[in-house]
C-alpha cells in the first residue's frame, strides 16, 4: 500500500532522498502501524510530538496500534516552542 508522509520543521532531515518539498510517498505492507512507519523512517519517537492521520490527531499511546490504509496521509511535527 502507499501512504503519503509529510514531515515538518526539524523532522524534514529524515526525509528519504528524492523527496519533494516536505513530503514523500512510502510503500508499506498492509497492517503497518503509525509507530512502525515512524520507526521505518528512522525518526526517534521522542522527536515526534504531533501526529495527524488524514487530518485527525493521534495520541502518543495510540501510535503503535493505529493501522494505516492505502492512500492515508500522515503528517508529523516535532515539539515546538515559541511565544
N, C-alpha and C positions, 0 to 999 in steps of 0.2 A: 504494500500500500504506500501511498505517497502523502506526506504531511508537509505543510509549509511552515517553516520556523523563522521567526523574526527575533533578533537579539538586539537589545537596546543598550546605549551607553557603554560602559566598560566591558560588557559581555560580548561586544562585537569582535573582540580579539579571538573568540572561539569559533567564529565562522570558518567553514572549510574553504580552501582555495576555490576560486571560481564563483563565489557568492556575489550577488549583485546587491549593492546598497547594503541594507542591514538584514537581508533575508536569503534563505536558501531552501530548496526542496530537499527533503530527506526521505529515502526509501526505508521503510521499516516493516518488520514482519507483523502479520496480524496478531493482535493481542498485546502489542508493545504498550507499556505504560508511560506516563509522563516522566516518571523517575528514571526509567530505562533510557528514554530519549535524552534526557539531560546528561546522564552518565555516558551515553554513546558520543555525545558532543564534547566530552572531556571537561565539562563545566563542574567545578567543585560545588556541591549542593549549598554550601554556606554562602556562595556568591549569588545565588538566585533568591530574590526576595518576592517578587510579584510574578505570578504565572496566570496567563489568560488562555483559556481553551475556547476557541470560537467566540471570543469576546467576553467570556464568563470567568470570574475569578475562581481559582482552585486553591484551597487551603493547603498549607505545607503538609499536613498529615494525610491528605488525600492523593498526593502526587504518585505514591508508589502503587496505588490501586486503581487510579483513573486510566482506563484503557483508551487508546487512540483509535480513530477510524479513518479510512481513506478520505482524503480531502480536508482533514482537520487543519485549522490554523492555530499555531501555538506562538505566543508572544512571551518573552522572558525579560525581566528587568532586574538589575542589581539593586541593593539598598541605595537609597538616595538621601541626601541631606541638603538643607538649604534654608533660606529664610527670606 
